[in-house]
Every structure is written in C-alpha cells, then in structure tokens.
Amino acid sequence: TAGQAGYRSSPPLVYLNSCPSSPLHALPTAVHDAREGTGVPDRLDVAVVGAGPYGLSVAAHLQSRRVRTFGEPMETWRTRMPPDMLLRSDWEETSLSAPESRGAINRWAADANEAREEPIPLQKFLRYADWFRRTFVSDGDPSRAASIERAGGSYRLTTAAGDEVEPRCVVVAVGAI
C-alpha cells in the first residue's frame, strides 16, 4: 500500500491507502457526522470514486467505515457495452468481492432464483451487480467527482452537482475513462 511505500506526507490519489496520516486498517469505526443543511461538508472515512465492479467491491470491504461511492453505478457497463453482450469470464471468475465471499455470484443466483448461464449475458451481470450494491454498499452518490483537493489532514471532494464531502481517504476505482 502507499503508506507502506513511503507516501505518508503527500499520497497520490490512485493508491488504496491514501490516508493522510494513518493506514486504512487503523481508521476508527465511523460515527455518522450529520451535517446536512449546515453548509459544512459531510465527513467520511473513505470516498470511493467509481461505482463499477472495483468501486463496489472496495466499498463492500469497508462497511464498518463511513464510506460512500461516487458515480452512477455500473455506468460504463450500462452505457458503453452492447445490451446483448456476453461476458467472456467464466461464472466462477465473475463475482464481485465482499467479505467472506458473501457477494459471490452463486449466492445472488440462489437468492434471486437465477439459473447459472454461460456465457453470462450482460443484463444478468447487471442484475447481479445491482443486487450486490443493494446488499453491500449502503451509501452511494450518483454524481461524478468533479474535483479532489487536499484539505488539511483530509481531502475535499466536490461533486458535479456541487456537493462537498471531506473524506480522510480517497480510492480511485474508475473503469474506462
């Protein structure tokens, strides 16, 4: 991780451990900082820029923290892929990641009464990803991150909608740019 590689003073945003002063695993368990309507940015432990497979998986592993994804969920998959596309990955290699494999595609298929199908149609994969998001990612903002700046001991993330949050860490998990 970046903190272990010597980036403690001014970490690049692309590293998972982009916390200004402490490694991600050392963050205290979050307490919701209810600041709505005060004009003061909401404080987060982690802002995940991107809500595709990687962003959702990162957020799922940080459920005990105050984490929020930014971006329209699975946007690239929904808007840039042919609707009748078939995935090239095998069924077992298509799971998004959640603690203890609770988000595995087999679990979704059993819960949703969906049959295993290979190759996997894009629309089936999107249904799976939607289930994963509803099940494991409690906070998501569909607005894109417009800017990210250092702000003292944290960051200031401004969305395209003009909202601001102050995360202690930022994970950039974007797909196609």
Residue pairs with C-beta under 8 A, 6 or more apart in sequence:
1 15
1 16
1 17
1 23
1 24
2 11
2 12
2 15
2 16
2 17
2 18
3 11
3 17
3 19
3 22
3 23
4 17
4 23
5 15
7 15
7 17
7 18
8 21
10 150
11 17
11 18
11 19
11 20
12 18
13 148
13 170
13 172
14 172
16 24
16 58
16 171
17 23
17 24
17 169
18 155
18 169
18 170
18 171
19 27
19 168
19 169
20 150
20 153
20 154
20 155
20 168
21 153
24 46
24 62
24 169
27 45
27 46
27 65
27 168
27 169
29 64
29 65
30 44
30 45
30 64
30 65
30 66
30 67
31 66
32 66
33 42
33 43
33 66
35 41
35 42
35 43
36 42
41 156
41 164
41 165
41 166
42 164
42 165
42 166
43 66
43 154
43 165
43 166
43 167
43 168
44 66
44 67
44 68
44 165
44 166
44 167
44 168
45 62
45 65
45 66
45 67
45 167
45 168
45 169
46 59
46 62
46 65
46 66
46 67
46 68
46 167
46 168
46 169
46 170
46 171
47 67
47 68
47 70
47 145
47 148
47 155
47 157
47 165
47 167
47 169
47 170
47 171
48 55
48 58
48 59
48 62
48 67
48 68
48 69
48 70
48 171
48 173
49 55
49 69
49 70
49 71
49 145
49 148
49 157
49 170
49 171
49 172
49 173
49 174
50 69
50 70
50 71
50 172
50 173
50 174
50 175
51 69
51 70
51 71
51 72
51 73
51 74
51 75
51 133
51 137
51 140
51 142
52 71
52 73
52 74
52 75
52 76
52 77
52 173
52 174
52 175
53 74
53 96
53 129
53 175
54 173
54 175
55 69
55 71
55 171
55 173
55 174
56 69
56 73
56 96
56 129
56 132
56 133
56 136
56 137
57 96
57 97
57 98
57 103
58 171
58 173
59 67
59 68
59 69
59 136
59 137
59 139
59 140
60 96
60 97
60 98
60 99
60 103
60 132
60 136
60 137
61 97
61 98
61 99
63 99
63 136
63 138
66 139
67 139
68 139
68 140
68 141
68 165
68 167
69 137
69 139
69 140
69 141
70 140
70 141
70 143
70 144
70 145
70 157
70 159
71 141
71 142
71 143
71 144
71 145
71 174
72 78
72 142
72 144
73 129
73 130
73 133
73 140
73 142
74 126
74 129
74 130
74 133
76 175
76 176
77 122
77 125
77 126
77 129
78 126
80 176
81 122
82 122
83 122
83 123
84 121
84 122
85 121
85 122
86 119
86 120
86 121
86 122
87 94
87 119
87 120
87 121
87 122
87 125
88 119
89 120
90 118
91 105
91 106
91 116
91 117
91 118
91 120
94 105
94 120
94 125
94 128
95 101
95 103
95 104
95 105
95 106
96 103
96 105
96 128
96 129
96 132
97 103
98 104
98 132
98 135
98 136
101 107
102 136
103 132
103 135
103 136
105 128
106 116
108 114
108 128
108 131
108 132
109 115
109 116
109 128
111 131
112 127
112 128
112 131
114 124
114 127
114 128
117 124
133 140
141 159
141 163
143 159
143 160
143 161
143 163
144 159
144 160
145 157
145 158
145 159
145 160
146 158
146 159
146 160
147 157
147 158
148 155
148 156
148 157
148 158
148 170
149 155
149 156
150 156
151 166
153 168
154 166
154 167
154 168
155 166
155 167
155 168
155 169
155 170
156 164
156 165
156 166
157 164
157 165
157 166
157 167
157 170
158 164
159 165
